[in-house]
């Protein structure tokens, strides 16, 4: 009997997590040597570097996330090649696009995101058109993950700004629940408190995933996102894997680290 085709991103992710036993999302954001002094790839061939990383981390990761800013300069066909490889390796792909525009421009971007072969994309909520963007994404069979709190320190404004007496980030989470968006993006940083994550979960409900990065020393956000979202968490690790001497080993260690915490959370929930 053939396996039913999954069309909902949340269901697809649950299926991949079960098969891979991993909530690791690898951030595939390669910088060229000419761009900066540190944390760069060995040469100018981004495409081959990215293909190698995809193959290296595939046994240990469920998702590959590519930031649009690091894809600039690649053609749609080259990006499509990467996504074909990701899917061949049994993973899902997200473009961290942080889309934020009027409806016609969003529609164009969503068309090309689908053409490039991604499974989902991220949306910045400042156009206030989350419901419309979610509908557009779902019409293209794409998942949509909406930014609630970003990692940069200036993003504290997302907590300080109130909408109808609600902090902006919680207002966004509530709209995501109403719109049936596929998930939220929660950053890591001193301005993001553990209570913020709990409030986001309460606002967005049980039918959404949460994408959270490991950023420098800020690892608590990831642990507490797992605590509240469980296996609907995608923990994104970028440079620590990409620029290590042994990317497969690093990916395996992160998989094991997150799985150990998943086990603790599971035991706690079962009263063990």
C-alpha positions, 0 to 999 in steps of 0.5 A, a space after each residue: 500500500 502506498 504512503 499517503 502524500 502529506 500536504 501540510 508542512 506541520 504533518 510533513 515535519 512530524 513525519 520527517 522527525 519520526 523517520 530521522 529521530 531528529 529536530 536538528 535544522 541546519 542553517 546553510 548560509 555560506 559566506 565567501 572568502 571575499 565577504 569577511 575575514 572569519 567563518 567563510 567557505 574554502 573557495 568561491 564555489 558555494 554550490 558545491 560546498 552546499 551540496 557537500 554539507 547537505 550530504 554530510 548532515 543528512 543522517 542527522 538532520 530533518 531540515 535544511 534552512 537557507 537564508 535568502 541573503 546568502 543565496 543572492 547570486 545563485 540562479 533559480 536552477 542552482 537553488 532547485 538543485 540544492 532542494 532536489 538533493 535535500 529531498 533525496 536525502 529525506 529532509 525538508 527545506 526552508 528559505 529564511 526569506 523574511 518576506 514582508 511586502 504588499 500582496 502582489 509582491 508577496 504573491 510573486 515571491 511565493 511563486 518563485 519560492 515554490 519554483 525553487 523547490 522549497 517546502 516553506 518560507 519565513 514571513 516578517 509580519 510588519 505588512 500586517 497581512 499574515 492571513 493573506 500570506 498564509 492563504 497564498 502559501 497554502 494555495 501553493 502547498 507551502 508552509 509559512 513560518 512567521 517571525 514573532 521575536 528576532 534575535 538582534 538586540 534592536 528587536 526588543 521593540 517587538 516586545 515593547 510595542 503594544 497592539 490592543 494592549 498586547 505586546 506586538 509579538 503575542 499579537 502576531 502569534 494570535 493572528 498566526 493561530 487564527 490564520 492557521 499559519 504553520 509556525 513561528 520563528 523565535 530568536 535567541 538573545 538577552 531580550 528574549 525571556 523564557 516566559 516569552 516562549 511560554 506565552 508564544 506557545 499559549 497564543 499560537 496553540 498546539 498546531 504550529 511548529 517553532 523555529 529557533 536558532 542556537 546563537 552563540 552563548 544563547 542556548 536556553 531559548 532552544 531548550 525552553 522551546 523544546 519544553 513548550 513545543 516538543 517535537 514541533 521544535 526545529 532547532 537551527 544550527 548554522 556556522 557551528 556546523 558549516 565551519 567546523 573541521 568535521 560537519 557530520 560529527 558536529 551535526 551528530 553531536 547536536 542531534 544527540 544533544 537535542 534528543 537527550 533533552 527531548 527525552 527529558 521533556 518526554 519523561 517529565 510529561 509522562 511523570 517518569 
